[in-house]
Amino acid sequence: MTYLWQGGLRHEDSQGNSAVLEAGGAERVFTGRGIAHAELPTGPADTLGLQLWLALSPAEQGETPEFQEVRPVDLPAVEVGAARLRVVAGVVDGRASPLRTRRPLLYLDVTLAPGGEFLHPVPTEYARLLYVLSGKGNFGEPPRSAGPRQRLVLGPGDTFPAQAGSAGLRFVLAAGQPHREEPIWNGSFVD
């Protein structure tokens, strides 16, 4: 899964799919039994985004590959208390992202005003990670501090708390059920 917040990204693959992902949009490549693809930055602005790689079960590795693009206007925008959210994957307050995932996954772009707080339920068994896009804040229990371009892997719990520092805060939260399988790297490919 790729989520962009700046610039653009051209996608082409061996299945004949071609698309240009815009800032604020997302795409999903399900590799299944194999797909060759290329992604190149487009436009004059730097391309900034995150790619989240999810391991496939042995059964999924034999399925037909898929590609899905979601335009920025199609990702739900939701306000939860002091937080403004873009729902990249999953459901928040009944608003579901159109991005299809094989397993339940929560993928949020969260913006908080200075001093703002965010508390969101996350199933206890989910693994959680976040990446700070801008500002500084405290995350999880016990609170851990992080700033721009820092990634935190958080322990289990049934909620996810965050509090923005004095300059406000923007971060991406991804949470899902861990697969507990180690990837097998084969050069630039994953088996």
MDTraj code that builds the backbone (N, CA, C; nanometers):
import mdtraj as md
import numpy as np

residues = "MET THR TYR LEU TRP GLN GLY GLY LEU ARG HIS GLU ASP SER GLN GLY ASN SER ALA VAL LEU GLU ALA GLY GLY ALA GLU ARG VAL PHE THR GLY ARG GLY ILE ALA HIS ALA GLU LEU PRO THR GLY PRO ALA ASP THR LEU GLY LEU GLN LEU TRP LEU ALA LEU SER PRO ALA GLU GLN GLY GLU THR PRO GLU PHE GLN GLU VAL ARG PRO VAL ASP LEU PRO ALA VAL GLU VAL GLY ALA ALA ARG LEU ARG VAL VAL ALA GLY VAL VAL ASP GLY ARG ALA SER PRO LEU ARG THR ARG ARG PRO LEU LEU TYR LEU ASP VAL THR LEU ALA PRO GLY GLY GLU PHE LEU HIS PRO VAL PRO THR GLU TYR ALA ARG LEU LEU TYR VAL LEU SER GLY LYS GLY ASN PHE GLY GLU PRO PRO ARG SER ALA GLY PRO ARG GLN ARG LEU VAL LEU GLY PRO GLY ASP THR PHE PRO ALA GLN ALA GLY SER ALA GLY LEU ARG PHE VAL LEU ALA ALA GLY GLN PRO HIS ARG GLU GLU PRO ILE TRP ASN GLY SER PHE VAL ASP".split()
xyz = np.array([
    [0.0852, -0.1174, 0.0000],
    [0.0000, 0.0000, 0.0000],
    [0.0887, 0.1223, 0.0000],
    [0.0527, 0.2181, -0.0824],
    [0.1258, 0.3441, -0.0880],
    [0.0285, 0.4572, -0.0576],
    [0.0706, 0.5501, 0.0287],
    [-0.0083, 0.6687, 0.0603],
    [0.0820, 0.7894, 0.0405],
    [0.0391, 0.8839, -0.0440],
    [0.1176, 1.0044, -0.0715],
    [0.0573, 1.1249, -0.0022],
    [0.1423, 1.2116, 0.0492],
    [0.0917, 1.3379, 0.1012],
    [0.1535, 1.4567, 0.0273],
    [0.2466, 1.4294, -0.0658],
    [0.3031, 1.5369, -0.1476],
    [0.3520, 1.4784, -0.2789],
    [0.3348, 1.5540, -0.3875],
    [0.3854, 1.5113, -0.5178],
    [0.2934, 1.4113, -0.5855],
    [0.3511, 1.3337, -0.6759],
    [0.2747, 1.2340, -0.7502],
    [0.3609, 1.1127, -0.7785],
    [0.2968, 1.0025, -0.8172],
    [0.3669, 0.8768, -0.8409],
    [0.2983, 0.8038, -0.9559],
    [0.3757, 0.7733, -1.0606],
    [0.3226, 0.6971, -1.1735],
    [0.3435, 0.5485, -1.1482],
    [0.2362, 0.4711, -1.1653],
    [0.2404, 0.3260, -1.1486],
    [0.2150, 0.2594, -1.2829],
    [0.2960, 0.1588, -1.3167],
    [0.2736, 0.0722, -1.4314],
    [0.3099, -0.0686, -1.3894],
    [0.2332, -0.1682, -1.4409],
    [0.2642, -0.3058, -1.4022],
    [0.2421, -0.4042, -1.5157],
    [0.2841, -0.5271, -1.4924],
    [0.2782, -0.6319, -1.5936],
    [0.1359, -0.6811, -1.6198],
    [0.0384, -0.6342, -1.5432],
    [-0.1016, -0.6689, -1.5650],
    [-0.1703, -0.5673, -1.6571],
    [-0.0960, -0.4648, -1.7008],
    [-0.1517, -0.3624, -1.7886],
    [-0.2100, -0.2430, -1.7159],
    [-0.1957, -0.2367, -1.5837],
    [-0.2459, -0.1228, -1.5072],
    [-0.1511, -0.0051, -1.5203],
    [-0.2079, 0.1139, -1.5299],
    [-0.1301, 0.2369, -1.5360],
    [-0.2110, 0.3453, -1.4663],
    [-0.1476, 0.4183, -1.3770],
    [-0.2175, 0.5239, -1.3037],
    [-0.1163, 0.6244, -1.2514],
    [-0.1627, 0.7452, -1.2256],
    [-0.0810, 0.8470, -1.1595],
    [-0.1483, 0.8778, -1.0270],
    [-0.0801, 0.8452, -0.9187],
    [-0.1306, 0.8695, -0.7845],
    [-0.1005, 1.0142, -0.7465],
    [-0.2038, 1.0853, -0.7012],
    [-0.1896, 1.2253, -0.6604],
    [-0.1698, 1.2349, -0.5096],
    [-0.1139, 1.3487, -0.4651],
    [-0.0986, 1.3738, -0.3224],
    [-0.2336, 1.3610, -0.2531],
    [-0.2364, 1.2862, -0.1422],
    [-0.3596, 1.2624, -0.0691],
    [-0.4303, 1.1353, -0.1124],
    [-0.3769, 1.0668, -0.2131],
    [-0.4367, 0.9432, -0.2624],
    [-0.3601, 0.8210, -0.2137],
    [-0.4149, 0.7039, -0.2454],
    [-0.3533, 0.5790, -0.2021],
    [-0.3669, 0.4750, -0.3134],
    [-0.2787, 0.3777, -0.3110],
    [-0.2892, 0.2655, -0.4032],
    [-0.2506, 0.1373, -0.3313],
    [-0.3031, 0.0266, -0.3861],
    [-0.2746, -0.1051, -0.3292],
    [-0.2343, -0.1972, -0.4423],
    [-0.1207, -0.2632, -0.4245],
    [-0.0753, -0.3651, -0.5178],
    [-0.0774, -0.4971, -0.4416],
    [-0.1656, -0.5883, -0.4835],
    [-0.1695, -0.7227, -0.4263],
    [-0.0882, -0.8098, -0.5203],
    [0.0270, -0.8564, -0.4749],
    [0.1204, -0.9258, -0.5634],
    [0.0776, -1.0671, -0.5983],
    [0.0029, -1.1333, -0.5110],
    [-0.0450, -1.2676, -0.5403],
    [0.0651, -1.3587, -0.5915],
    [0.0408, -1.4219, -0.7078],
    [0.1390, -1.5162, -0.7620],
    [0.2522, -1.4470, -0.8381],
    [0.2471, -1.3141, -0.8435],
    [0.3584, -1.2403, -0.9025],
    [0.3137, -1.1297, -0.9948],
    [0.3766, -1.0153, -0.9784],
    [0.3495, -0.8991, -1.0622],
    [0.4775, -0.8166, -1.0676],
    [0.5108, -0.7696, -1.1843],
    [0.6237, -0.6770, -1.1982],
    [0.5637, -0.5382, -1.2083],
    [0.6171, -0.4445, -1.1315],
    [0.5629, -0.3096, -1.1374],
    [0.6737, -0.2072, -1.1177],
    [0.6454, -0.0866, -1.1656],
    [0.7386, 0.0246, -1.1524],
    [0.6618, 0.1448, -1.1003],
    [0.7272, 0.2210, -1.0146],
    [0.6695, 0.3438, -0.9607],
    [0.7739, 0.4529, -0.9716],
    [0.7371, 0.5627, -1.0349],
    [0.8298, 0.6740, -1.0546],
    [0.7635, 0.8041, -1.0139],
    [0.8380, 0.8938, -0.9473],
    [0.7823, 1.0245, -0.9091],
    [0.7426, 1.1046, -1.0329],
    [0.6374, 1.1866, -1.0190],
    [0.5935, 1.2742, -1.1271],
    [0.5811, 1.4159, -1.0752],
    [0.5832, 1.5116, -1.1663],
    [0.5589, 1.6507, -1.1307],
    [0.6799, 1.7215, -1.0751],
    [0.6647, 1.8539, -1.0557],
    [0.7774, 1.9361, -1.0103],
    [0.8076, 1.9256, -0.8605],
    [0.7088, 1.8879, -0.7792],
    [0.7294, 1.8824, -0.6331],
    [0.7942, 1.7499, -0.5940],
    [0.8670, 1.7526, -0.4836],
    [0.9201, 1.6279, -0.4283],
    [0.8035, 1.5352, -0.3964],
    [0.8242, 1.4062, -0.4191],
    [0.7222, 1.3078, -0.3862],
    [0.7503, 1.2533, -0.2475],
    [0.6540, 1.2689, -0.1576],
    [0.6669, 1.2184, -0.0213],
    [0.5473, 1.1295, 0.0104],
    [0.5757, 1.0124, 0.0634],
    [0.4707, 0.9191, 0.0983],
    [0.5276, 0.8016, 0.1739],
    [0.4417, 0.7098, 0.2087],
    [0.4828, 0.5890, 0.2793],
    [0.4333, 0.4671, 0.2033],
    [0.5161, 0.3628, 0.2028],
    [0.4729, 0.2339, 0.1521],
    [0.4694, 0.1368, 0.2678],
    [0.3570, 0.0685, 0.2806],
    [0.3383, -0.0304, 0.3844],
    [0.3317, -0.1658, 0.3158],
    [0.4256, -0.2533, 0.3483],
    [0.4321, -0.3859, 0.2891],
    [0.3697, -0.4850, 0.3856],
    [0.2719, -0.5605, 0.3379],
    [0.2037, -0.6587, 0.4204],
    [0.2334, -0.7977, 0.3655],
    [0.2777, -0.8882, 0.4517],
    [0.3114, -1.0242, 0.4086],
    [0.1845, -1.0998, 0.3700],
    [0.1969, -1.1840, 0.2677],
    [0.0858, -1.2670, 0.2223],
    [0.0952, -1.4056, 0.2840],
    [-0.0198, -1.4656, 0.3091],
    [-0.0220, -1.6043, 0.3547],
    [0.0189, -1.6930, 0.2374],
    [0.0620, -1.8165, 0.2620],
    [0.0954, -1.9064, 0.1503],
    [-0.0201, -1.9215, 0.0504],
    [-0.1442, -1.9268, 0.0968],
    [-0.2587, -1.9388, 0.0056],
    [-0.2725, -1.8154, -0.0836],
    [-0.2509, -1.6964, -0.0269],
    [-0.2631, -1.5720, -0.1042],
    [-0.1546, -1.5600, -0.2104],
    [-0.0413, -1.6258, -0.1881],
    [0.0690, -1.6169, -0.2829],
    [0.0379, -1.6862, -0.4153],
    [-0.0689, -1.7627, -0.4220],
    [-0.1084, -1.8285, -0.5456],
    [-0.2249, -1.7608, -0.6163],
    [-0.2739, -1.6494, -0.5624],
    [-0.3907, -1.5822, -0.6192],
    [-0.3527, -1.4831, -0.7296],
    [-0.4517, -1.4410, -0.8062],
    [-0.4322, -1.3456, -0.9150],
    [-0.3955, -1.2080, -0.8591],
    [-0.2910, -1.1435, -0.9136],
    [-0.2520, -1.0100, -0.8669],
    [-0.3626, -0.9073, -0.8921],
    [-0.3621, -0.8005, -0.8125],
    [-0.4606, -0.6932, -0.8245],
    [-0.3931, -0.5582, -0.8030],
    [-0.4537, -0.4547, -0.8625],
    [-0.4097, -0.3168, -0.8411],
    [-0.5345, -0.2336, -0.8132],
    [-0.5240, -0.1410, -0.7184],
    [-0.6338, -0.0493, -0.6889],
    [-0.5777, 0.0881, -0.6584],
    [-0.6356, 0.1889, -0.7207],
    [-0.5998, 0.3284, -0.6929],
    [-0.7200, 0.3968, -0.6296],
    [-0.6958, 0.4795, -0.5268],
    [-0.8022, 0.5574, -0.4635],
    [-0.7624, 0.7044, -0.4705],
    [-0.8469, 0.7830, -0.5359],
    [-0.8197, 0.9260, -0.5505],
    [-0.8342, 0.9980, -0.4157],
    [-0.7663, 1.1111, -0.3987],
    [-0.7751, 1.1850, -0.2719],
    [-0.9184, 1.2186, -0.2304],
    [-1.0038, 1.2553, -0.3247],
    [-1.1413, 1.2941, -0.2905],
    [-1.2245, 1.1760, -0.2404],
    [-1.1784, 1.0536, -0.2657],
    [-1.2536, 0.9354, -0.2251],
    [-1.2135, 0.8817, -0.0882],
    [-1.1051, 0.9342, -0.0285],
    [-1.0663, 0.8934, 0.1067],
    [-1.1460, 0.9778, 0.2066],
    [-1.2201, 0.9136, 0.2965],
    [-1.3040, 0.9895, 0.3904],
    [-1.2237, 1.0823, 0.4813],
    [-1.2771, 1.2018, 0.5015],
    [-1.2240, 1.2962, 0.5994],
    [-1.3205, 1.2954, 0.7173],
    [-1.2672, 1.2751, 0.8374],
    [-1.3494, 1.2612, 0.9573],
    [-1.2898, 1.3468, 1.0679],
    [-1.3735, 1.4117, 1.1468],
    [-1.3267, 1.4821, 1.2657],
    [-1.3672, 1.4016, 1.3877],
    [-1.2689, 1.3726, 1.4720],
    [-1.2916, 1.2987, 1.5960],
    [-1.2327, 1.3833, 1.7079],
    [-1.3186, 1.4505, 1.7841],
    [-1.2693, 1.5403, 1.8887],
    [-1.1825, 1.6485, 1.8276],
    [-1.0597, 1.6601, 1.8766],
    [-0.9666, 1.7621, 1.8280],
    [-0.8901, 1.7185, 1.7038],
    [-0.9128, 1.5970, 1.6565],
    [-0.8348, 1.5419, 1.5452],
    [-0.9103, 1.5486, 1.4128],
    [-0.8363, 1.5832, 1.3071],
    [-0.8864, 1.5705, 1.1706],
    [-0.8180, 1.4491, 1.1110],
    [-0.8966, 1.3560, 1.0559],
    [-0.8429, 1.2306, 1.0049],
    [-0.8732, 1.2144, 0.8573],
    [-0.7815, 1.1502, 0.7873],
    [-0.8072, 1.0935, 0.6542],
    [-0.8006, 0.9430, 0.6758],
    [-0.9056, 0.8720, 0.6374],
    [-0.9125, 0.7275, 0.6555],
    [-0.8586, 0.6616, 0.5286],
    [-0.7308, 0.6237, 0.5324],
    [-0.6653, 0.5606, 0.4177],
    [-0.7141, 0.4164, 0.4045],
    [-0.7252, 0.3452, 0.5159],
    [-0.7795, 0.2087, 0.5179],
    [-0.8538, 0.1895, 0.6490],
    [-0.9585, 0.1092, 0.6459],
    [-1.0351, 0.0822, 0.7664],
    [-1.1597, 0.1681, 0.7753],
    [-1.2141, 0.1745, 0.8967],
    [-1.3400, 0.2452, 0.9221],
    [-1.3244, 0.3302, 1.0477],
    [-1.3697, 0.4549, 1.0415],
    [-1.3740, 0.5442, 1.1581],
    [-1.5106, 0.6108, 1.1600],
    [-1.5795, 0.5997, 1.2732],
    [-1.7132, 0.6595, 1.2896],
    [-1.8067, 0.6256, 1.1738],
    [-1.8023, 0.5008, 1.1298],
    [-1.8905, 0.4554, 1.0227],
    [-1.8482, 0.4956, 0.8830],
    [-1.7377, 0.5692, 0.8701],
    [-1.6865, 0.6126, 0.7388],
    [-1.5747, 0.5185, 0.6969],
    [-1.5984, 0.4423, 0.5907],
    [-1.5033, 0.3406, 0.5458],
    [-1.4238, 0.3884, 0.4251],
    [-1.2967, 0.3585, 0.4255],
    [-1.2130, 0.3839, 0.3089],
    [-1.2515, 0.2846, 0.1994],
    [-1.2483, 0.3272, 0.0732],
    [-1.2751, 0.2332, -0.0356],
    [-1.1566, 0.1416, -0.0668],
    [-1.0430, 0.1659, -0.0025],
    [-0.9250, 0.0822, -0.0261],
    [-0.9514, -0.0569, 0.0311],
    [-0.9479, -0.1590, -0.0543],
    [-0.9761, -0.2963, -0.0128],
    [-0.8509, -0.3597, 0.0468],
    [-0.8666, -0.4245, 0.1601],
    [-0.7556, -0.4969, 0.2220],
    [-0.8006, -0.6403, 0.2480],
    [-0.7060, -0.7315, 0.2509],
    [-0.7367, -0.8729, 0.2718],
    [-0.7702, -0.9032, 0.4173],
    [-0.7121, -0.8268, 0.5086],
    [-0.7352, -0.8433, 0.6521],
    [-0.7725, -0.7072, 0.7098],
    [-0.8396, -0.7071, 0.8243],
    [-0.8720, -0.5780, 0.8854],
    [-0.7445, -0.4966, 0.9114],
    [-0.7507, -0.3704, 0.8749],
    [-0.6361, -0.2813, 0.8869],
    [-0.6879, -0.1407, 0.9124],
    [-0.6220, -0.0687, 0.9988],
    [-0.6525, 0.0713, 1.0244],
    [-0.5318, 0.1522, 0.9796],
    [-0.5539, 0.2480, 0.8890],
    [-0.4448, 0.3295, 0.8352],
    [-0.4987, 0.4724, 0.8296],
    [-0.4492, 0.5591, 0.9191],
    [-0.5035, 0.6936, 0.9351],
    [-0.3958, 0.7996, 0.9194],
    [-0.4315, 0.9112, 0.8566],
    [-0.3500, 1.0322, 0.8522],
    [-0.4172, 1.1265, 0.9518],
    [-0.3479, 1.1578, 1.0623],
    [-0.4070, 1.2318, 1.1751],
    [-0.3400, 1.3682, 1.1896],
    [-0.4212, 1.4739, 1.1996],
    [-0.3703, 1.6091, 1.2240],
    [-0.4323, 1.6628, 1.3524],
    [-0.3461, 1.7135, 1.4418],
    [-0.3899, 1.7723, 1.5681],
    [-0.3398, 1.9159, 1.5793],
    [-0.4252, 2.0048, 1.6299],
    [-0.3850, 2.1424, 1.6591],
    [-0.2905, 2.1421, 1.7791],
    [-0.2170, 2.2512, 1.8032],
    [-0.1275, 2.2568, 1.9187],
    [-0.1992, 2.2163, 2.0476],
    [-0.1378, 2.1227, 2.1212],
    [-0.1925, 2.0753, 2.2473],
    [-0.3084, 1.9790, 2.2331],
    [-0.3531, 1.9525, 2.1095],
    [-0.4686, 1.8655, 2.0861],
    [-0.4416, 1.7212, 2.1254],
    [-0.5483, 1.6518, 2.1620],
    [-0.5359, 1.5116, 2.2020],
    [-0.6217, 1.4233, 2.1125],
    [-0.5792, 1.2983, 2.0978],
    [-0.6477, 1.1996, 2.0157],
    [-0.6445, 1.0673, 2.0897],
    [-0.7610, 1.0034, 2.1014],
    [-0.7691, 0.8724, 2.1651],
    [-0.8583, 0.7876, 2.0758],
    [-0.8023, 0.6774, 2.0246],
    [-0.8769, 0.5963, 1.9295],
    [-0.8688, 0.4491, 1.9679],
    [-0.9821, 0.3763, 1.9610],
    [-0.9777, 0.2332, 1.9921],
    [-0.9028, 0.1552, 1.8839],
    [-0.8217, 0.0610, 1.9283],
    [-0.7481, -0.0284, 1.8388],
    [-0.7548, -0.1671, 1.9019],
    [-0.7954, -0.2698, 1.8262],
    [-0.8014, -0.4038, 1.8853],
    [-0.6691, -0.4422, 1.9527],
    [-0.6785, -0.5021, 2.0689],
    [-0.5614, -0.5351, 2.1504],
    [-0.4583, -0.6174, 2.0752],
    [-0.5034, -0.7102, 1.9888],
    [-0.4090, -0.7991, 1.9211],
    [-0.3362, -0.7321, 1.8036],
    [-0.3730, -0.6096, 1.7677],
    [-0.3103, -0.5425, 1.6541],
    [-0.1697, -0.4923, 1.6876],
    [-0.0803, -0.5049, 1.5918],
    [0.0498, -0.4377, 1.5984],
    [0.0258, -0.2943, 1.5515],
    [0.1024, -0.1989, 1.6081],
    [0.0808, -0.0584, 1.5759],
    [0.2127, 0.0105, 1.5475],
    [0.2111, 0.0909, 1.4436],
    [0.3269, 0.1760, 1.4185],
    [0.2782, 0.3108, 1.3707],
    [0.3622, 0.4099, 1.3885],
    [0.3277, 0.5432, 1.3411],
    [0.4514, 0.6106, 1.2858],
    [0.4252, 0.7075, 1.2002],
    [0.5320, 0.7873, 1.1407],
    [0.4899, 0.9326, 1.1510],
    [0.5774, 1.0162, 1.2103],
    [0.5449, 1.1574, 1.2302],
    [0.5812, 1.2357, 1.1037],
    [0.4827, 1.3047, 1.0493],
    [0.5035, 1.3863, 0.9302],
    [0.5507, 1.5261, 0.9664],
    [0.4908, 1.5864, 1.0705],
    [0.5329, 1.7196, 1.1147],
    [0.4928, 1.7398, 1.2598],
    [0.5617, 1.8326, 1.3254],
    [0.5353, 1.8614, 1.4659],
    [0.5957, 1.7567, 1.5576],
    [0.5646, 1.7697, 1.6857],
    [0.6122, 1.6754, 1.7873],
    [0.4940, 1.6362, 1.8739],
    [0.5065, 1.5178, 1.9358],
    [0.3987, 1.4744, 2.0219],
    [0.4374, 1.3561, 2.1071],
    [0.3429, 1.3145, 2.1903],
    [0.3590, 1.1964, 2.2757],
    [0.2571, 1.0929, 2.2321],
    [0.3003, 0.9653, 2.2312],
    [0.2180, 0.8580, 2.1767],
    [0.2205, 0.7371, 2.2674],
    [0.1059, 0.6667, 2.2762],
    [0.0976, 0.5387, 2.3442],
    [0.0994, 0.5486, 2.4952],
    [0.0969, 0.4301, 2.5569],
    [0.1042, 0.4158, 2.7025],
    [0.2121, 0.3155, 2.7373],
    [0.3150, 0.3512, 2.8119],
    [0.3439, 0.4862, 2.8599],
    [0.3823, 0.5762, 2.7430],
    [0.3645, 0.7079, 2.7581],
    [0.3895, 0.8009, 2.6474],
    [0.5344, 0.7980, 2.5994],
    [0.5482, 0.7984, 2.4658],
    [0.6800, 0.8087, 2.4018],
    [0.6764, 0.9294, 2.3101],
    [0.7831, 1.0084, 2.3144],
    [0.7904, 1.1302, 2.2356],
    [0.8511, 1.1010, 2.0988],
    [0.8022, 1.1714, 1.9954],
    [0.8581, 1.1592, 1.8608],
    [0.8336, 1.2876, 1.7848],
    [0.9217, 1.3149, 1.6880],
    [0.9112, 1.4328, 1.6037],
    [0.9202, 1.3961, 1.4567],
    [0.9368, 1.4975, 1.3701],
    [0.9337, 1.4758, 1.2258],
    [1.0285, 1.3646, 1.1797],
    [0.9752, 1.2829, 1.0885],
    [1.0487, 1.1727, 1.0254],
    [1.0921, 1.0641, 1.1229],
    [1.0252, 1.0556, 1.2347],
    [1.0523, 0.9470, 1.3287],
    [0.9395, 0.8450, 1.3222],
    [0.9781, 0.7180, 1.3382],
    [0.8842, 0.6069, 1.3383],
    [0.8848, 0.5440, 1.4759],
    [0.7673, 0.5105, 1.5245],
    [0.7553, 0.4398, 1.6514],
    [0.6770, 0.3112, 1.6294],
    [0.7258, 0.2018, 1.6872],
    [0.6514, 0.0765, 1.6914],
    [0.5988, 0.0670, 1.8333],
    [0.4664, 0.0619, 1.8471],
    [0.4048, 0.0665, 1.9788],
    [0.3569, -0.0707, 2.0222],
    [0.3549, -0.0936, 2.1514],
    [0.3097, -0.2197, 2.2082],
    [0.1587, -0.2328, 2.2051],
    [0.1082, -0.3460, 2.2535],
    [-0.0359, -0.3710, 2.2490],
    [-0.1135, -0.2831, 2.3471],
    [-0.2423, -0.2742, 2.3228],
    [-0.3334, -0.1979, 2.4075],
    [-0.4672, -0.1913, 2.3380],
    [-0.5700, -0.1448, 2.4061],
    [-0.7006, -0.1392, 2.3410],
    [-0.7360, 0.0014, 2.2925],
    [-0.6482, 0.0986, 2.3186],
    [-0.6668, 0.2334, 2.2656],
    [-0.5316, 0.2867, 2.2202],
    [-0.5376, 0.3899, 2.1381],
    [-0.4169, 0.4569, 2.0938],
    [-0.4283, 0.6038, 2.1308],
    [-0.3498, 0.6501, 2.2300],
    [-0.3524, 0.7915, 2.2655],
    [-0.2381, 0.8688, 2.1991],
    [-0.2657, 0.9929, 2.1627],
    [-0.1635, 1.0837, 2.1098],
    [-0.1943, 1.2240, 2.1577],
    [-0.0885, 1.3014, 2.1834],
    [-0.1047, 1.4415, 2.2228],
    [-0.0023, 1.5249, 2.1484],
    [-0.0506, 1.6323, 2.0858],
    [0.0349, 1.7213, 2.0083],
    [0.1131, 1.8148, 2.0985],
    [0.2314, 1.8510, 2.0519],
    [0.3117, 1.9518, 2.1195],
    [0.2634, 2.0916, 2.0836],
    [0.3447, 2.1916, 2.1149],
    [0.3048, 2.3321, 2.0984],
    [0.2933, 2.3766, 1.9530],
    [0.3514, 2.3019, 1.8594],
    [0.3447, 2.3400, 1.7179],
    [0.2412, 2.2590, 1.6405],
    [0.1627, 2.1781, 1.7092],
    [0.0675, 2.0912, 1.6411],
    [0.1367, 1.9620, 1.5982],
    [0.0637, 1.8750, 1.5303],
    [0.1168, 1.7423, 1.5004],
    [0.0413, 1.6811, 1.3836],
    [0.1160, 1.6151, 1.2963],
    [0.0565, 1.5340, 1.1898],
    [0.1336, 1.4032, 1.1822],
    [0.0601, 1.2915, 1.1842],
    [0.1251, 1.1613, 1.1792],
    [0.0369, 1.0606, 1.1082],
    [0.0983, 0.9524, 1.0651],
    [0.0260, 0.8407, 1.0054],
    [0.0300, 0.7259, 1.1052],
    [-0.0868, 0.6663, 1.1321],
    [-0.0986, 0.5508, 1.2206],
    [-0.1418, 0.4316, 1.1370],
    [-0.0703, 0.3205, 1.1475],
    [-0.1084, 0.1953, 1.0822],
    [-0.1174, 0.0884, 1.1902],
    [-0.2268, 0.0130, 1.1897],
    [-0.2457, -0.0922, 1.2892],
    [-0.3171, -0.2096, 1.2240],
    [-0.2683, -0.3294, 1.2527],
    [-0.3311, -0.4482, 1.1968],
    [-0.2860, -0.5724, 1.2710],
    [-0.3533, -0.6810, 1.2429],
    [-0.3204, -0.8072, 1.3082],
    [-0.1856, -0.8561, 1.2556],
    [-0.0901, -0.8836, 1.3450],
    [0.0431, -0.9271, 1.2996],
    [0.0365, -1.0659, 1.2360],
    [0.1195, -1.0863, 1.1334],
    [0.1212, -1.2145, 1.0627],
    [0.2182, -1.3135, 1.1264],
    [0.3137, -1.2626, 1.2013],
    [0.4117, -1.3440, 1.2726],
    [0.4941, -1.4338, 1.1794],
    [0.5137, -1.3889, 1.0562],
    [0.5992, -1.4590, 0.9612],
    [0.7099, -1.3642, 0.9179],
    [0.8319, -1.4158, 0.9126],
    [0.9445, -1.3345, 0.8680],
    [0.9495, -1.3334, 0.7158],
    [0.9679, -1.2157, 0.6534],
    [0.9817, -1.2137, 0.5079],
    [1.1141, -1.2782, 0.4663],
    [1.1139, -1.3378, 0.3484],
    [1.2351, -1.3974, 0.2926],
    [1.2783, -1.3084, 0.1770],
    [1.3888, -1.2361, 0.1950],
    [1.4364, -1.1417, 0.0939],
    [1.5154, -1.2180, -0.0106],
    [1.4845, -1.1884, -0.1367],
    [1.5522, -1.2510, -0.2487],
    [1.5940, -1.1374, -0.3421],
    [1.7032, -1.0682, -0.3074],
    [1.7436, -0.9495, -0.3832],
    [1.6420, -0.8392, -0.3618],
    [1.5888, -0.7860, -0.4719],
    [1.4873, -0.6792, -0.4614],
    [1.3474, -0.7378, -0.4534],
    [1.3338, -0.8686, -0.4417],
    [1.2040, -0.9352, -0.4326],
    [1.1861, -0.9930, -0.2931],
    [1.0597, -1.0174, -0.2575],
    [1.0271, -1.0833, -0.1324],
    [0.9554, -1.2126, -0.1670],
    [1.0056, -1.3258, -0.1166],
    [0.9413, -1.4560, -0.1414],
    [0.8447, -1.4881, -0.0294],
])
top = md.Topology()
chain = top.add_chain()
for i, resn in enumerate(residues, 1):
    res = top.add_residue(resn, chain, resSeq=i)
    for name in ("N", "CA", "C"):
        top.add_atom(name, md.element.get_by_symbol(name[0]), res)
traj = md.Trajectory(xyz[None], top)
